[in-house]
Every structure is written in C-alpha cells, then in structure tokens.
Amino acid sequence: MVVDESILDTTASEQSDDDCIFNNDYRGLTLEWLTELKKKDFIWRADLDEALIPIGQDTVFISKGGCDHFGISVELKLVNDNHSISDSTYWIQSALKLADDYNMEQYRKAIKEGKLRKSQDGENSIWFEVDDDNVDDNLYYVGIEVTFEEKSKRISISQYYN
C-alpha cells in the first residue's frame, strides 16, 4: 500500500480524535490546497468542513481531510441551469472543468480518454464510474455524481483513501 505521507496525522496537537489514522485538519489541508490552486476568493464553513467558492449564483464546495477515511471532494452547485439529466455530454464536460480547475488528475484522465461508465441513471440523479488507475495505492474514486434537487443541481467528484 502506498500512502501520501502528508495525509497521515502524526502530531497529537492536530488531532481532535487520538484514534485518527489520517489527518483530520480539514481547514488546514483545504486551505493549503486552495493556496496551491491560487484560489483566494472563498468562504470557510467550519460547520461543513468545506470551503465555498462563489461563482456568480453558483458555488463550488471543496474539502480535504479525514480521520478514518481521507477524502478529497469537489462539488459544484448550480442554481439556474436548464440542462436535462439526460444531457450526459454537458455533465461530463462540467465534471472535466472541475477536474481541471481542482487538479483531480484521475478524473481528468478518465474523462479525456472516454473511460467512464454510466452506472446509475435515475429520474433525479446520474452516476458515472471512473476506473482506478492503481489498485495497490488504497485510493478509491467515488465517480461523477449529478444530482437534481428541488431548486438546484449538483455535480460531485471525489476520491478517498481507506
């Protein structure tokens, strides 16, 4: 198993739970990620353990960290979008933009190479699976999830170490 050493929690001062396997300093890790991405206009929501990045009426939510599982997630909430759930091309291109903007390399690669599988197709959601690029690294790709809610739509890409 290969694990990025920077995600391991090695100091008791950073732990809120002494039993954590990974670094659960969501704020510190997410802010470090935002700094690497050169993103300065965001709002930290401690109650969500996420940074919110306003884009007009839409919002990107990003988070990095975890205790038992170390997650990295990017989610775009769209308020005034008229695309239908069946417009897979639009949703996949939107996921590609998120992957590009937030350095989600395996998502970028899978989308560009057309290596996605539609695994769930419902009235209010659609899910695309992304292949694992290294089964030995303990990194799992959740996939691309598109969800239609009452007044908004969400596109989510995430991955985690188990």
Backbone hydrogen bonds, N-H to C=O, Kabsch-Sander energy under -0.5 kcal/mol:
donor,donor_aa,acceptor,acceptor_aa,energy
2,V,136,D,-0.7
3,V,1,M,-0.5
7,I,4,D,-1.9
8,L,5,E,-1.2
9,D,21,I,-1.0
10,T,8,L,-0.8
14,E,11,T,-1.2
15,Q,11,T,-0.5
15,Q,12,A,-0.9
20,C,17,D,-2.0
21,I,67,C,-1.5
22,F,67,C,-2.5
23,N,7,I,-3.3
24,N,22,F,-0.7
26,Y,24,N,-1.9
29,L,25,D,-2.8
30,T,26,Y,-2.7
31,L,27,R,-2.7
32,E,28,G,-2.0
33,W,29,L,-2.0
34,L,30,T,-2.7
35,T,31,L,-2.2
36,E,32,E,-2.3
37,L,33,W,-2.0
38,K,35,T,-1.1
39,K,34,L,-2.8
40,K,38,K,-0.6
42,F,40,K,-1.2
43,I,52,L,-2.6
45,R,43,I,-0.5
45,R,50,E,-3.0
46,A,44,W,-0.7
48,L,45,R,-1.2
49,D,45,R,-1.3
50,E,45,R,-1.6
51,A,62,I,-2.7
52,L,43,I,-3.1
53,I,60,V,-3.0
55,I,58,D,-3.0
58,D,55,I,-2.1
59,T,77,K,-1.9
60,V,53,I,-2.3
61,F,75,E,-3.2
62,I,51,A,-2.4
63,S,73,S,-1.9
65,G,71,G,-2.3
66,G,23,N,-1.6
70,F,161,Y,-2.0
71,G,65,G,-2.3
71,G,69,H,-0.8
72,I,159,Q,-2.8
73,S,63,S,-2.5
74,V,157,I,-2.6
75,E,61,F,-2.4
76,L,155,I,-2.9
77,K,59,T,-3.4
77,K,75,E,-0.5
78,L,76,L,-0.6
78,L,153,K,-3.5
87,D,84,S,-1.6
88,S,86,S,-2.0
91,W,87,D,-1.8
92,I,88,S,-2.8
93,Q,89,T,-2.3
94,S,90,Y,-2.3
95,A,91,W,-2.1
96,L,92,I,-2.2
97,K,93,Q,-2.0
98,L,94,S,-1.9
99,A,95,A,-2.7
100,D,96,L,-2.8
101,D,97,K,-2.9
102,Y,98,L,-2.1
103,N,100,D,-0.9
104,M,99,A,-2.1
105,E,103,N,-1.3
108,R,104,M,-2.2
109,K,105,E,-2.8
110,A,106,Q,-2.6
111,I,107,Y,-2.5
112,K,108,R,-2.5
113,E,109,K,-2.2
114,G,111,I,-1.2
115,K,110,A,-3.0
116,L,114,G,-0.8
117,R,129,E,-1.5
119,S,117,R,-0.6
119,S,127,W,-2.6
120,Q,127,W,-1.4
122,G,125,S,-3.2
126,I,146,V,-2.3
127,W,120,Q,-2.5
128,F,144,I,-2.8
129,E,117,R,-3.3
131,D,115,K,-0.8
137,D,134,N,-1.6
140,Y,138,N,-0.5
140,Y,160,Y,-3.2
142,V,140,Y,-0.6
142,V,158,S,-2.1
143,G,158,S,-0.8
144,I,128,F,-2.7
145,E,143,G,-0.6
145,E,156,S,-2.5
146,V,126,I,-2.9
147,T,154,R,-2.5
148,F,124,N,-3.6
149,E,147,T,-0.6
149,E,152,S,-3.3
153,K,78,L,-2.2
154,R,147,T,-2.6
155,I,76,L,-2.2
156,S,145,E,-2.7
157,I,74,V,-2.8
158,S,143,G,-0.7
159,Q,72,I,-2.1
160,Y,140,Y,-2.3
161,Y,70,F,-2.2
162,N,138,N,-1.5
